[in-house]
Amino acid sequence: MTVHSLGAADTELTTIALVDQNGSVLVSAPVPRIGAPADLLPRRLTITLAVPAGTRLAGCSIVLDQDAKMKEITRVNNQVRL
């Protein structure tokens, strides 16, 4: 999946996770720091989650920074339901 930053400051180290409908993390991966886009162009990284075979994705979500450690103006775009 693609992770991007449009923020005014570098991001912190964080994680991205596949979370089931009960909030349990099924698999996660580290997301390195992303530099601030001083030129106003988004910075993008491709992150791969090794989802175990047979995992049912219905009702799951992809969640960035699940522990809310990064300082952000909004967290609305840090989760997507599959």
Secondary structure, 3 states (H helix, E strand, C coil): CEEEECCCCCCCCEEEEEECCCCCEEEEEEECCCCCCCCCCCEEEECCCCCCCCCCCCCCEEEECCCCCCCCCCCHHHEEEC
